[in-house]
């Protein structure tokens, strides 16, 4: 369980840092990767818990949901960062002309 909570905390902290580094009008967009990651984590728990016969065995499932949610959040943050960087570069190029 410790690893699961550490991954969740790391995803939250990373999204916060990315949000701070985004341009002023785009900072709230850092919440969207968190929503995506949480959705994948919850989906993993929902589908996996349905297959479990004993809910005492939920710790490995919770870890799997945390890993998948973390990976989804990180992937979405990379996409957000690249889109923001690309849009910023295009805006600088247009202003330079």
C-alpha positions in Angstrom: 0.0 0.0 0.0 2.9 2.3 0.7 4.1 2.1 -2.9 0.6 2.8 -4.2 0.2 6.0 -2.1 3.7 7.1 -3.0 2.8 6.8 -6.8 -0.4 8.7 -6.2 1.5 11.5 -4.3 4.2 11.6 -7.0 1.6 12.0 -9.7 -0.1 14.9 -7.8 3.2 16.6 -7.1 4.4 16.2 -10.7 1.1 17.7 -12.1 1.5 20.6 -9.7 5.0 21.3 -10.9 4.0 21.1 -14.5 1.1 23.4 -13.8 3.4 26.0 -12.3 5.7 25.8 -15.3 2.9 26.2 -17.9 2.1 29.7 -19.2 -0.3 31.7 -17.1 -3.5 31.0 -19.1 -2.9 27.3 -19.3 -2.1 26.2 -15.8 -5.5 24.7 -15.0 -4.9 22.2 -17.8 -2.5 20.3 -15.5 -5.6 19.0 -13.7 -6.8 17.0 -16.8 -3.9 14.4 -16.7 -4.8 13.8 -13.0 -8.5 13.2 -13.9 -7.4 10.8 -16.6 -5.0 8.9 -14.3 -7.6 8.7 -11.6 -10.1 7.4 -14.0 -7.8 4.6 -15.2 -6.9 3.7 -11.6 -10.6 3.5 -10.6 -11.4 1.5 -13.7 -8.7 -1.0 -12.8 -10.1 -1.3 -9.3 -13.6 -1.7 -10.5 -12.8 -4.4 -13.1 -10.3 -6.2 -10.9 -12.5 -6.2 -7.7 -15.3 -7.8 -9.8 -12.9 -10.7 -10.5 -11.7 -11.1 -6.9 -13.4 -13.7 -4.8 -12.0 -12.3 -1.6 -11.7 -8.6 -1.1 -8.8 -9.2 1.4 -6.6 -9.7 -1.7 -7.2 -6.2 -3.0 -3.6 -4.8 -2.2 -2.0 -6.2 -5.4 -5.0 -4.8 -7.4 -4.7 -1.4 -5.7 -1.0 -1.4 -6.6 -1.8 -2.3 -10.2 -4.4 0.5 -10.4 -1.9 3.0 -8.9 0.8 2.0 -11.4 -1.6 2.3 -14.4 -3.0 5.6 -13.1 0.5 6.9 -12.6 1.7 5.9 -16.0 -1.5 7.4 -17.6 -1.0 10.7 -15.7 2.7 10.9 -16.7 1.9 10.2 -20.3 -0.9 12.8 -20.3 1.5 15.4 -18.7 4.1 14.8 -21.4 1.4 15.4 -24.1 0.3 18.5 -22.3 3.8 19.8 -22.0 4.6 19.2 -25.6 1.4 20.8 -26.8 2.0 23.8 -24.6 5.7 24.1 -25.7 4.7 23.8 -29.4 1.9 26.4 -29.1 4.3 28.7 -27.2 6.9 28.4 -29.9 4.4 29.1 -32.7 3.2 32.2 -30.8 6.8 33.4 -30.5 7.4 32.7 -34.2 4.3 34.6 -35.2 5.2 37.6 -33.0 8.8 37.7 -34.5 7.5 38.1 -38.0 
